[in-house]
């Protein structure tokens, strides 16, 4: 299936012994993190931003993938980057944040730190209807491009397959159940007004991980897709400072 123009992955690029893996969100593509990743590479780090299975092609392809596929791709990209670097950070947006947390749960001795932007571990109450609704309604409206900045798009799918939404919800549950296995430093960016992921999701991370250092930064001017929104510079500079402080092996 043809990959959309804005969906090409960023293969390991840049230089240095410290790597940063960037993971995009549900129905989105690596475009969501492209500037964030490019600026990180320009600062002297080796970066990678894979395209998760079922993304960047058609929502029909997303419909037949699930959390196992998404995590397997994230883990493969992580291990590829780890083979090139002495230490690796993982950054993720929304569902990408959930995958980043799962990597830290499974590779606690190898993930140097987490940078999370509006991590998704819980949805709004209406999602409780999805397990039944997916048998009655195939898709719903797009959840992408929740951005305050004018004329900016995430290049997400125009429709959202409910079967894949249910798969993502199962992933959330699996990640929540093991958050106590996360020990690395965490930098968490949360939009003050997020119409996609409730603030309670960030609170779950903050309260349940075992990390000694969890830093929350509230983004006042951005919606859910904050790396493409008004607070992008805050995310980038905060990320670079976090890596500089924790990057030495």
C-alpha positions as CSV (number, residue, x, y, z in Angstrom):
1,X,0.0,0.0,0.0
2,X,1.3,3.4,-0.9
3,X,2.8,5.5,1.9
4,X,1.7,9.1,2.0
5,X,4.2,11.9,1.3
6,X,4.4,13.1,4.9
7,X,4.5,9.6,6.4
8,X,8.1,8.6,5.6
9,X,10.0,7.4,8.6
10,X,13.2,9.0,9.8
11,X,15.8,6.3,9.9
12,X,18.6,6.5,12.4
13,X,20.4,9.7,11.5
14,X,22.7,12.2,13.1
15,X,25.7,11.3,15.2
16,X,26.8,10.9,18.7
17,X,26.7,8.2,21.4
18,X,23.3,9.3,22.7
19,X,20.2,8.3,20.7
20,X,16.6,9.5,20.9
21,X,13.7,7.5,19.5
22,X,10.6,9.5,18.6
23,X,7.2,7.8,18.4
24,X,4.1,9.4,16.8
25,X,0.5,9.0,17.9
26,X,-2.6,7.1,16.8
27,X,-3.7,7.7,13.2
28,X,-0.8,10.1,12.8
29,X,2.7,9.8,11.1
30,X,6.3,10.7,11.8
31,X,5.4,14.2,10.5
32,X,4.1,15.0,14.0
33,X,7.6,14.7,15.4
34,X,9.7,15.8,12.4
35,X,10.8,19.2,13.6
36,X,11.3,17.9,17.2
37,X,13.5,15.1,15.9
38,X,15.4,17.2,13.4
39,X,16.3,19.9,16.0
40,X,17.5,17.1,18.3
41,X,19.7,15.6,15.6
42,X,21.1,19.1,14.9
43,X,22.1,19.3,18.5
44,X,24.4,16.4,18.1
45,X,22.2,13.4,18.9
46,X,21.4,10.3,16.8
47,X,17.6,10.1,16.2
48,X,15.0,7.8,14.7
49,X,11.3,8.2,14.1
50,X,9.6,5.0,12.7
51,X,6.3,4.9,11.0
52,X,4.1,2.6,13.1
53,X,2.2,-0.2,11.3
54,X,-1.1,0.8,9.8
55,X,-0.2,4.5,9.7
56,X,0.5,6.8,6.8
57,X,-1.3,4.7,4.3
58,X,-5.1,4.1,4.8
59,X,-7.3,3.8,7.8
60,X,-8.3,0.4,6.4
61,X,-4.8,-0.8,7.0
62,X,-4.8,0.6,10.5
63,X,-8.1,-1.3,11.1
64,X,-6.2,-4.6,10.9
65,X,-3.3,-3.7,13.2
66,X,-3.2,-3.6,17.0
67,X,-1.0,-2.9,20.0
68,X,1.3,-5.9,19.3
69,X,2.1,-4.6,15.9
70,X,2.7,-1.0,17.1
71,X,4.9,-2.1,20.0
72,X,6.9,-4.5,17.9
73,X,7.8,-1.8,15.5
74,X,8.7,0.6,18.3
75,X,10.8,-2.0,20.0
76,X,12.6,-2.9,16.8
77,X,13.4,0.8,16.2
78,X,14.6,1.1,19.8
79,X,16.9,-1.9,19.6
80,X,18.3,-0.7,16.2
81,X,19.1,2.7,17.8
82,X,20.5,1.1,20.9
83,X,23.0,-0.9,18.8
84,X,24.4,2.4,17.6
85,X,24.4,4.3,20.9
86,X,25.6,4.0,24.4
87,X,22.3,5.3,25.8
88,X,18.9,6.0,24.3
89,X,16.0,8.2,25.3
90,X,12.5,7.6,24.1
91,X,10.1,10.4,23.2
92,X,6.4,9.9,22.4
93,X,3.2,11.8,21.6
94,X,-0.2,10.5,22.7
95,X,-0.2,6.8,21.9
96,X,3.5,7.1,21.2
97,X,3.8,8.1,24.8
98,X,2.1,4.9,25.8
99,X,4.5,2.9,23.6
100,X,7.5,4.8,25.1
101,X,6.3,3.8,28.6
102,X,6.0,0.2,27.6
103,X,9.5,0.2,26.2
104,X,10.7,1.6,29.6
105,X,8.7,-1.2,31.3
106,X,10.3,-3.9,29.2
107,X,13.8,-2.4,28.9
108,X,14.3,-0.7,32.2
109,X,18.0,-1.0,32.1
110,X,18.3,0.4,28.6
111,X,15.9,3.4,28.4
112,X,17.9,6.4,29.7
113,X,14.9,8.7,30.0
114,X,11.4,9.4,28.7
115,X,10.0,12.5,27.1
116,X,6.3,12.4,26.9
117,X,3.8,14.8,25.3
118,X,0.2,14.3,26.3
119,X,0.7,10.6,26.8
120,X,-2.5,8.5,26.2
121,X,-3.3,5.9,28.9
122,X,-7.0,6.8,29.3
123,X,-9.7,8.3,27.1
124,X,-12.9,10.1,27.7
125,X,-15.9,8.2,29.2
126,X,-17.5,7.8,25.8
127,X,-14.8,5.3,24.8
128,X,-16.5,2.7,27.1
129,X,-19.0,2.2,24.2
130,X,-16.3,1.3,21.7
131,X,-16.1,-2.5,22.4
132,X,-19.8,-2.8,21.4
133,X,-19.9,0.1,18.9
134,X,-17.1,-1.4,16.8
135,X,-19.5,-4.1,15.7
136,X,-22.1,-1.6,14.6
137,X,-20.1,1.3,13.2
138,X,-16.9,0.8,11.4
139,X,-15.4,4.3,11.7
140,X,-15.9,7.7,13.3
141,X,-14.6,11.2,12.6
142,X,-10.9,12.0,12.6
143,X,-9.2,12.6,15.9
144,X,-6.1,14.1,14.3
145,X,-4.9,17.7,13.9
146,X,-6.0,18.9,17.3
147,X,-3.8,22.0,17.0
148,X,-4.4,25.6,18.0
149,X,-1.9,27.1,15.6
150,X,-3.6,28.3,12.4
151,X,-3.0,26.5,9.1
152,X,-1.1,23.6,10.6
153,X,-2.1,20.0,10.0
154,X,-0.9,16.7,11.4
155,X,-1.7,14.8,8.2
156,X,-3.7,12.2,10.2
157,X,-6.4,10.0,8.8
158,X,-9.8,11.5,7.8
159,X,-11.6,8.6,9.5
160,X,-10.9,6.6,12.7
161,X,-11.5,2.9,12.7
162,X,-13.2,1.8,15.9
163,X,-11.6,-1.7,15.8
164,X,-8.2,0.0,16.1
165,X,-9.4,2.3,18.8
166,X,-10.4,-0.7,20.9
167,X,-6.9,-2.2,20.2
168,X,-5.4,1.0,21.5
169,X,-7.5,0.9,24.6
170,X,-6.2,-2.6,25.4
171,X,-2.7,-1.3,24.9
172,X,-3.5,1.4,27.5
173,X,-4.5,-1.2,30.0
174,X,-1.4,-3.3,29.5
175,X,0.8,-0.2,30.0
176,X,-1.0,1.0,33.1
177,X,-0.7,-2.4,34.8
178,X,3.1,-2.2,34.7
179,X,3.9,1.5,35.3
180,X,5.7,0.6,38.5
181,X,8.4,-0.9,36.4
182,X,9.4,2.5,35.0
183,X,12.4,3.8,36.9
184,X,14.1,6.2,34.5
185,X,13.7,10.0,34.7
186,X,10.5,11.3,33.0
187,X,9.9,14.7,31.4
188,X,6.1,15.0,30.8
189,X,4.6,17.9,28.8
190,X,0.8,18.3,29.2
191,X,-1.4,20.7,27.3
192,X,-3.6,22.7,29.7
193,X,-6.5,22.3,27.2
194,X,-6.5,18.9,25.6
195,X,-9.7,17.8,23.8
196,X,-8.4,14.3,22.9
197,X,-6.7,12.9,26.0
198,X,-7.9,13.9,29.5
199,X,-5.4,15.3,32.0
200,X,-6.1,12.3,34.2
201,X,-3.9,10.3,31.8
202,X,-0.8,12.4,32.8
203,X,-1.8,12.1,36.4
204,X,-1.7,8.3,36.1
205,X,1.9,8.4,34.8
206,X,3.0,10.8,37.5
207,X,1.5,8.8,40.4
208,X,2.3,5.3,39.3
209,X,5.8,5.2,37.8
210,X,8.7,4.4,40.2
211,X,11.0,7.1,38.8
212,X,12.8,9.3,41.3
213,X,12.5,12.3,38.9
214,X,9.2,13.1,37.1
215,X,9.0,16.7,35.8
216,X,5.6,18.0,34.5
217,X,5.5,21.0,32.2
218,X,2.1,22.5,31.5
219,X,1.7,23.9,27.9
220,X,-0.7,26.9,28.1
221,X,-1.1,27.6,24.4
222,X,-1.2,24.2,22.7
223,X,-3.9,21.6,22.0
224,X,-3.2,17.8,21.9
225,X,-0.7,17.7,19.0
226,X,1.7,20.0,20.9
227,X,4.9,19.4,18.9
228,X,3.2,21.1,16.0
229,X,1.6,23.8,18.0
230,X,2.5,27.1,19.7
231,X,4.6,25.5,22.4
232,X,6.8,23.5,20.1
233,X,9.9,25.5,21.1
234,X,9.2,24.8,24.8
235,X,9.1,21.1,24.0
236,X,12.3,21.2,22.0
237,X,14.4,23.2,24.4
238,X,13.1,21.3,27.3
239,X,14.0,18.0,25.6
240,X,17.5,19.1,24.8
241,X,18.1,20.3,28.4
242,X,16.7,17.0,29.8
243,X,19.0,14.9,27.5
244,X,22.0,17.1,28.3
245,X,21.5,16.5,32.0
246,X,20.8,12.8,31.8
247,X,22.5,11.6,28.7
248,X,25.9,10.6,30.0
249,X,26.1,6.8,30.3
